[in-house]
Amino acid sequence: MSCNQCGQPVNSGRFCPSCGAPVSSSPQGIFEARAGGNQIEHAFQELKLIGLKNLLPFEDWLKDKPWNLTWVRWFVAIALFPLCLAFWASSAQLDFRSIAFLFGAYFALMWAVVLYFMLRPKLAFARIAQVGLFTVVCGISLVLLLQQAPFFSSLYSATASASIFGKLIGFVFGVGILEETAKALPIWWIYIHRHKEDSLNTIVFLGCISGFAFGVAEAANYSLSYALGLGFGRLGFGDYLLLQLTRFITLPLLHAIWSGIFAYFIALGCVNRRLAKGLVLAGILVTATLHGLYDAFSDSVLGVAIAVVSILIFVAYYRSGETLQSKLGVLAAATRDSSSAVAGEATHSPA
């Protein structure tokens, strides 16, 4: 380090031995001293120069208040949920099914956040809770009940057929139609039956919530059977882990995607009520087909391809929603004018 006044070298001390001027601890002096001496000592000198206020700028953080940002709150919640769940499970001694349900809800929550920022719905938490609880309680119960009915039980039995055609019949017209109808029921009830109105994105998001609720409840039930399979040696540890992660992470999302597509048609029917029945029927056919095809080929690469197609169809419907809604509005208006003309002719026709 050199003296700022006379330029003579200063090895130690606070004053220059040549002119007696005070030695400055400026950054330049510190960096010049790197040519020799203890590097660890230099590092601590630089750390001292940087200062605690720059290393831990609490004042800036308090002014910025990052904890008030929505995405930060979600980030913290998603990151810490498994830790909180582990503590809760150990202290409350939750059973296996409850833990499986909560972990399924955790992964569904992550996907729901992604879809929320994608769709930007405008709705209250109460409506989300209503749809989710209805599907978990009533939708699942309805599916379990109708599975035992003669018509659907024969279709469900066909899913185990050796013929791929028989499998497709069972999965599409049995599993697909029954489960997709059960998931869409609360959305249909709110927006078609009770004539409520919302934006297309909001209705689609609620459909996804219903799908998540169904997928999480289904994951909890399957998790128990996987655990029993592992315990009795029917599944290896690798197979068990693979099945559990797929059931927790991917399948609730697919249920949400299919329900979102169905809700898309319900949203269009909500605006164009003259075409509502046809749009609901289209929703059943599209989603039941995608669901059934995936189930039929879920153990092959084709099943992955169908899952990819399902997601792409969901995104495509979302991006073209406003355009198709306008086209349907024109079609509904033309249908209304045609009906009015026919009614007018009937009124003025001779007896």
C-alpha positions, 0 to 999 in steps of 0.5 A: 500500500502506498502513501497518498501524499508522498507515494512512498510504500507503507507496509503497516501502521496508520501513518506514513513513516516518511511524511507522517500523513495518515494512511487511507484504507481506500479500495485503491490501497487495498487492491494495490496491496494484493501484490504481496501479503496474506490473501486471507487478510486481504479478503477480510479487508475487502469484506470490511470495505463492502460493509454489512449494510451492503451485504444485508441491505435490510433497509432496502428490503423493508422498503421493497416489501417483496412479501406483499407480491402475490407470486412470492407468497405462492412461491413460499407456500408451494416450497414449504407445504411439504415441510408443513405437511410432514410436521402435521402428519407426524403430530396429528398421526394422519393415516396413509389415505389422508397423507396421499390426498394432501400430497395429491392436493399439493401437486394439484395446487402447483398446476392450478397456480400455473393455469391461474396465471395462464387463464387469469380468471376472475372469481372468489375463493368460495366458488372454487371451494364449492366446485372442488368440494362438490366434485370430491363428495358428490362427483366421486360418489356418483361415479362409484354408484353408477359403476354398479348400474347394469349398463355402466358395469358392463362397459367397465367390464369391457375395459379388461377385454382382450380386444382393443376395440372392446377396450376402447368401447369400455374406456370411452363410453364407460369410464370417459363419459361417466367420469367427465360428466361427473366432473362437468356437473357442477359447471353445467349446474352453475352456468347452464341450469342456473343461468349464471354468467362469467368470462370464458376463462373463469368458467374454464378455470373452474372446470380445471378445478373440478378436474383437479379435485377428481384427480386428487381423490382418485390418486388417494384411492389408487395410492392405497392399492399401490401401497398394498401391492408393494407390501404384498410383493406385487410391485417393486420399489421402482414400479411403486415410485413411478406409479405414485409420482405419475398418479400424483403429478400428471394424472390430476393435470390430465383430469383438469385438462379434460374438464377444462375442455368440457367447461370450455364448451359449457362456457360457449353454451352459456353465451349462446344458449340456443346452441347450448345442448349441442355444445354440451354434447360436443364437450362430452364427446371430445373429452370422453374420447380423449380420456378413453383413448388415454386409458386404453393406451396408457401403458404405451408410448401412444398414451403419452402422445394422447396426453400431449394431444390433450394438452395441445387441444386445451391450449388451442381451445383457450387461444381460439375461444374468443374467435369461436365465440364470435362465430357461434354468436353469428350462427345463433343469431341466424338461427334465431332469425330463421326461427322468427321468420318461420313463426311469422309465416305460421301466424299469417298463413290461412286457416 
